[in-house]
Amino acid sequence: MTLQVIKNINNNVTVCIDSKGKELVAFGKGIGFKKPPYEIELSQIEKTFYDIDKILYESINDIEIIYFDISAKVVDYATTMLDTTLNSNIVFTLADHIKFAITKYEEQLNISLPIMKDIEHLYDKEYAIGDYAVKLINKQLNVNLPKEEIAGIAIHLINAEKLKGRKGTAKNQEVVKMMTDVIEDYMNIKVDMNSFSYSRFVTHVEYLLKRVENQTEISSENAKMYQSLVEAYPEVYQCVEKIKRRFNKEFGIRLCKEELLYLMLHVNRVIYREDCDR
């Protein structure tokens, strides 16, 4: 069997059409030397990837093949560990992330990731895959990446799950709707549900509900910050207090001050950034 090459990305990567008329990206040593169109044997192909966003094609030239090799191994491992299908672009976006991680390592840039513990507790499977990935990268590239990269890779996997269309549980959706309704009603606004601030708000609620499910509480020393926010944003505080009462009444969930603090921060972003129409 053969594939029809329709575009060369570089000497080792081509865009092809298979026997069913589906477009794919093929990797193989020297398969991109000729001027398309032409046919190549399947025996010449090392890897194939379907349903790749065309916007990612050009980025392939900037990423060494070793990063794709590692990324593909991580994605294969993740597929066996997760009970969901990952977005097909993950091999490419993760390869780019690995490249950037190596650049930071070589330049001795260590960027902290405050939500690392949250990721470890709330997305334990994705975190375990991130741990596998970092160990694989360290071994194959003879480096010693910081632990923050475990969470960084886990976040890529979480995003790949969401981009595939993964939806939260019915309860999660019900809680998010309740909170959104309270915000819109109390603040007399229309929330832009397509905004980045709202997306972050929804993700925070998912984290919150996961912590409740796992009986894991946030622990920090933010009492002064909580009081400062209460005084600085009394409307937001009252709105969050109403959400707290609805949480307790409708879902039997009691929110501690730490949860209320982070909730106030996210509600404040949704309300006061240019993401909603008053």
Secondary structure, DSSP 8 states (H G I E B T S, - for coil): -EEEEEEEEETTEEEEE-TTS-EEEEE-TTTT-S-SSEEEEGGG-SEEEES--GGGTGGGGGS-HHHHHHHHHHHHHHHHH-SS---TTHHHHHHHHHHHHHHHHHTT-----TTHHHHHHH-HHHHHHHHHHHHHHHHHHT----THHHHHHHHHHHHHHHHTT----HHHHHHHHHHHHHHHHHHT-EE-TTSHHHHHHHHHHHHHHHHHHHT-------HHHHHHHHHH-HHHHHHHHHHHHHIIIII-----HHHHHHHHHHHHHHHHSTTEE-
